[in-house]
């Protein structure tokens, strides 16, 4: 596509047009997916609580998310008189933007990636660390003690679990021997017998569990939603927000959840590869396998939210710092020692 645009529009303009179209091909379906995944989330919760969930707006309630979006759009944007107006408006935009740009390096299928860079994993780590800025800015700019308290909670929570996630990713990089996400997926093909995926490896399966739980904590999903515990913080750092500024936080949260589900699929379960290295399964387009895996992990996120009670904050911190962090550090040594013994013959 890029070469075709450059052939008649020139090098710079052609590259810009081709990149813009590719970005929209990812961003627009992603925003539609967020709307539908909110509907799926509510339906899963309702089914587990023996309720019906959205069922009025559109067939089977499929248009409920769009009706909610229209309602939020038509509401008035209220900015507290004592708030820092500029930062107050920037925070939700920053949160939503960070949730979108992480998808630039995620491979949806063979050669289906916007930026197939060699340091894709480092890019994602950098992008995920930027998410905390939107939260902190939102809490501080509101000029209210409860949003600020919640923002401090959220920052501590996100930083704590990012440390464990970093060590988990190191074990994957050691096995794949590359930072490129397409290369990581390629390394998982025929990894254990005829199975595609590092998650089937007994050494890496514990890491996949830690990554999934840490992803729930980093995106503030239940039972780790201490940033908006109803008993003391109401809606957390979003308390003073309304209208589309509140909706951007909501969209950013679900965008991050989908990104974490996609990263779980890419790092441990073969990405766009079928689960079994069997020729007929490759007749199914890789992007469908990838979306199926994302939905499976999103179902796990919703399942946990509907069934597990909320942690106390001290339990949340203890899990991250006293259990996940020591175990993940130890496992880096175990995995690297095993690879030196079996792959490189160092002993």
N, C-alpha and C positions, 0 to 999 in steps of 0.2 A: 504493500500500500504506500509506504513512504517513497519508494522509488518512482511509483506512478505519479504521485503529487509533485515530486521534484522534477519530473520530466517536463512539466508544462508550467509550473509555478516558480521554478527556481529552487536552489538548495535550501535557503533559510525559510522562505514562506512555505515551501512544500513540506519540509520537516515539521513546521509548526502546525499546519493543517492536519497532517497525518497523525501527529501526536494528540492533538485536540480531539479528533474523532475517536481514537483509541481510548483516551481518558473517559470520554462520554459513554463509550460502549461498556466501560466497567462501572462508572459512577451511577448512571441512570438505572441499570438493572439492580445495582446494589441497593439503592434507595427504595426501589420497588420491593426487593427481597426483604428489606428491613420492615416495611409496612406489613408484608404477609407473614413474616416471622413473629411479629407482635401478635397477630391474629392466631397463629399456631400456638404461641406461648399461652395465650388466654384459654384456648380450647383444651390444651393439655392440663392446665391447672383445673379447669372446670370438670373435666372427665375424672380427675383424681379426687375431686371433692364431691362427685356425683351431682354436678350441676350441668347446665346446658351451655353456658358461655355465650359468646356473640352468635345470634341466630336470626336477627330481624332485618338488618340493613344489607340488602343484596341476597343472592342465593346462598343459603347456609351461613349467612352473616359475613361473607367474604369482603364486603365493602365497609365493614365497621371501622377498620383502621383509617381508611380514607375519609370517612365521615368525622372521625375524631380529629384528623389532621385539619380538615376544613373548619371545624369548630374552634380549634386552637388558633388557626390563622385569623379568624374573624374577631378574636378577643383583643382587648386593648393591652398594649405593652406598658406596664407600669414600672417606672424607675423610682426607687426610694429617693426622697429629697436629699438625704445625707450620703447617698452612695457616690462613688467615683464613677461618673457617667461613662467615660471612655472605656475604662477597664471592665465595667459592668456589662457593656455590650460586646466587648471583644472576647470575653471568656467563653460563652457558648459557641461562638464561631470557631475559636481555637480548638475546642473539644471535638466538634464535628469534623473539622478539617483534618485533624490528626487521625481520626477514625477512618477517614477515606484514603489518605495518602499511603497508608500501610499496604493497601492492596496492589500498589504499583509493581511489587516484586513477586507477588504470589502467582505461581504457575497454575492455570486452570486446566491445562491439558498439554499434550506435546506441542512445543513451540507456541503455546498460547499464554504469553506473559508480556506485560507492557515493557518492563525493564529487566532483562535477564542479566543482572550485574553479578560480578564474581563475589561481591561481599553482601549479597542479599540478606543473609542472616544478621550481619552487623547493622544493616539499614533498619531492619525490623526492630532490633533491640533499641536503636536510637529513637525511632519513632514512638515506641511504646513508652519510653522514658519521658517523652514530651507531654504525654497526656496529663501528667500531674500538674503542669503549669495552668491549664484551664481550670482545674479544680481549685487550686490555691488562689488564683486571681478571682474566681467567682466568690469564694468565701470571704476574701479580704475586701473586695470592692463593694459588697453588700452593706458594709458598715453595721453589721449585726453580730452579736456574740455567738449565736447558735450556728449560723452558716460558717463563721470562721472556725469555731470549734470542730465542726464536721469536716471542714477542709483540711485541718491539721490531722484529723483521724484518717481521712482518705489518703493524704500524702504519706503518712507513716505506713499505712496498709499497703499501698502500691509499691513503695520502695522496698518494704520488707520482703514481699513475695517476688519482686523482680530479681533479687539476689539469688534465690533458689532457682528461679527459671533460668538464669544465666548459667548456673552449674549444670542444670539438666541439659541445656543446649550444647554445652561443651562435650558431653558424652556422645550426643548425636553427631557432632562435627568430627569427633575422633573416629567414629565408625565410618562416616561417609567420606572423610578426608577432603572436605570442601566446604566453603561457606555459601556456595551457590545453591539456591533452593531446588532448581531443576536437577542439579547434580546429586543433591541429597535424595530426591525421589528416585533417580536412576540407580543409586547405590542400594535401594531397598528391593529392587527387582530380584526375585529368586534368592531372597536373603536367607531364609530358613527352609530348607527342603524345597517345596514348591510354593511357599507362602511369600507374598510381597509385603514387606513392612518390618521396620525395626521393632514394633510392638510385640511381634511374635518371638523375639529373642528374649530368653529368660533374664539376661543381663540388663536389657533396656526396658522391659515391661514395667518394673517399679518406677523408672523414670517417667514413663508415659502417664502413670497414675498421679505422680507428684505434679507433673506439668498440667494435667487436667484440673486438679484441685487448686493449684496456684493460679490458673487462669480464671477460675471462679472468684478467687479472692482478689485478684488484680482488677477485675472488672466489677467488683463490688456486688456480685450476685449472691443471693441467699445460699447458704446460711452465713455469708460473710458481708451482708449489707449493713455494716455498722455505721456507714456514712449517713444513713437516713433511718436510724432506729426510731420508730414512731413514739416510743415512750418518753424520749428526751430531746430529740432533734427534729421532729416533724419530717420535713423533706430534705434535711441536711443542707448542703451548700446551695441547693436549688430553691430554698424556701422563699426568697424574695423575687423569684423569677416568674414570669407569666407569658402567655401568648407564644409566639414563635421562638423566643429566647429559651423558654422552658422546653419546647419541642426539640430544639437543637441538642440539648443535653440528652434528651430521651433517645433521639436518633443516634447520637454519638455512642451512647451506652450499648445499644443493640448492634451498632456497627462494630464496636470493639468485641462484643461477644461472638459475632460471626467470624471476625478475624481470628480470634483465639481458637474457635472450632476448626477453622481452616488450617491454622498452624498445627493443631494437634494431628489433623489428617496428613499434612505434608511431612511433619517431622517423624511420626511414628507409624503411620498406617498406610503408607504408599501413595499419598496424594491422589493423582488421577489414575494410578494403576489399579487393576482389579485385585481383590484380596488373594486370589489364587492365580498362579502363573500357568493358566490353561488357555490355549489358543482361542476357543470360542468366546471366552469372556472378553477378549480384546475387540470383538465385534461391537461391543457397546462403547460409544464414544467416551473418552477419558473424562471429559468435563461432567458427564452424568455420574460417573463413579465418585468424582470429587464432591459434587453437590450432595449425593446420597450420604457420604461420610460426614459432611458438615451437618446435615439434618440429624443424623444419628447422634452426634455429639451435642447438638443443640437440644435434642430430646432429653439427653442426660442432664443438661443444665436445668431444664424445666422440671424434670423429675425430682432432682435434688431440692429445687426451690419449693416444690409443692409438698415435700415430705419431711425435710430435715429442719428442726427448730434453729433459730438464730443463735450463734455463738455469743458469749460475752467477749468484751474487747481483750481482756487478759488472755482468754483462751485462743483468740485469733493470733495474737502476737506470739504466744508460746508455741503454737503449731508451726508458725513460720520460722522463728529464730532458734528454737530448741529441738525441733524434730526434723523439719524439712531441710534446713540449712546444713546441720552436721551430717545428715544422711546423704545429701546430694554431694557434699565435698568428699565424703568417704567413697561414694560410688564413682566419682571421677578417678580416684586412685585405683579402684578395683577394675574399672573398664580399661584404663590406660595400661595397667599391669597385664591384663589378659591379652590385649592387643600386642603388646611388646613380646609376650610369650608365644603367641600363636601366629601373628602376622609378620612380625619383624625378626623373630628368633633371637631376641636380645639376651636370653638366658641360656 
